[in-house]
Amino acid sequence: MDQDFLNVFTQPSTLDHFLTEEVIAKGEKKKLIKPTSSNNPKLEELKLSLIEWINRTLKEEHIVVKSLEEDLYDGLVLHHLLENLGSLKLDVEKIALTEKKQRQKLSVILEAVAKCLQVEESQLKWSVESILAKDLLSTLHLLVAIAKHFDPHLALPPNVQVETITIENTSRGLKTANAVEYITEKKENTEAQSRDDAFDELFSCAPDKLDAVKKVFLEFVNQHVGKLGLNVKDMESQFSDGVILLILIGQLEGYFLNLRHFFLTPASTTEMLHNVNLALDLLADGGLLNFPVNSE
């Protein structure tokens, strides 16, 4: 048996737990966060940020998460979260009481996540079994991926890393390997990122100043679209169908958008999404958008 494995665990009871075949069967491999990383302040900050984000997102549904491992493993919270963030309608029961039904539910949910993220199964850092087993590392990777895709402006602490140990139960005994793994984006130069993070800081640390910033933006928007007789009073509602955004881009870039290319009076969510996607494509083509934005 590797000496590293013995050195990782400080409590005999913890060591005995992981030596049982019920935890790691023959031929199985499992990656775990080392106990030495469990009290990492940045890891705790990330966990709290994700819990607050989930509770804020699901506030109207009266769902309260206290523990990522204990409250997400059965798929209930993930189900509500995806429906709320991505407007995904998943063909699964709201509540799955048996382990078999929980496994089936998680399978549908994680398949939908992989499809949204356009990630191959071999690249996933989580699985049905690891989420069902309340594996913290897998749960964190899953939530961070969901947050980055559906809520890209969410301010998560960068450079969160943990020490991991991979344990494999081979025919010759337990084989281990140690590594350092990043859970959130690795940022080498925080100064270079300061401008990108300004709005994240505003939303998370200075919400009292948000109204003042919105007022400045409204004045800027109306200064340009007002030339066409338009007036924007509420950014959230009036920008949601993409029309004002397209007209603003045309005004700022000095070109006319053919009315055949977008819906001036969109009558459905599909038409609104078409407008928003067109606006995002124009911004990307013009080199003005260098980070992902979820059109939905």
Disulfide bonds with the S-S distance in Angstrom:
none
